[in-house]
């Protein structure tokens, strides 16, 4: 007895009977009703359960990565803001102490 793949990819859905009789093999045709219809459902449930578990693991890993990056990001933002103030101050001294404002994406940080 050999398992044949179901057209939807469910292994074990149909059973082929190989009867070796002097080199000839008789098989049940594909129109035979499935002997184990619950196998297809079980396989789908297992696939979905594995995907859900993988997503949970990835979600936890992502949260851990973000928790590790947050302090570095805060330090970098503070450094960029200090640099912006220093550049504005230096430009101000170059232009007779006029107020200088740097415009653009740097202000959205």
KAQUI-V355651 format. One record per residue. N is the residue number from 1. RES is the residue in one small letter. OMEGA is omega as a letter, one per 40 degrees, with the letter a starting at -180 (* if undefined). Layout:
# KAQUI-V355651
N:RES:OMEGA
N:RES:OMEGA
This chain:
# KAQUI-V355651
1:x:a
2:x:i
3:x:i
4:x:a
5:x:i
6:x:i
7:x:i
8:x:i
9:x:a
10:x:a
11:x:i
12:x:a
13:x:i
14:x:i
15:x:i
16:x:i
17:x:i
18:x:a
19:x:a
20:x:i
21:x:a
22:x:i
23:x:i
24:x:i
25:x:i
26:x:a
27:x:i
28:x:a
29:x:a
30:x:i
31:x:i
32:x:a
33:x:a
34:x:i
35:x:a
36:x:a
37:x:a
38:x:i
39:x:i
40:x:i
41:x:i
42:x:i
43:x:i
44:x:i
45:x:a
46:x:i
47:x:i
48:x:i
49:x:i
50:x:i
51:x:i
52:x:i
53:x:i
54:x:a
55:x:i
56:x:i
57:x:i
58:x:i
59:x:i
60:x:i
61:x:i
62:x:i
63:x:i
64:x:i
65:x:i
66:x:i
67:x:i
68:x:a
69:x:a
70:x:i
71:x:i
72:x:i
73:x:i
74:x:i
75:x:a
76:x:i
77:x:i
78:x:i
79:x:i
80:x:i
81:x:i
82:x:i
83:x:i
84:x:i
85:x:a
86:x:i
87:x:i
88:x:i
89:x:i
90:x:i
91:x:i
92:x:i
93:x:i
94:x:a
95:x:i
96:x:i
97:x:i
98:x:a
99:x:i
100:x:i
101:x:i
102:x:a
103:x:i
104:x:a
105:x:a
106:x:a
107:x:i
108:x:a
109:x:*
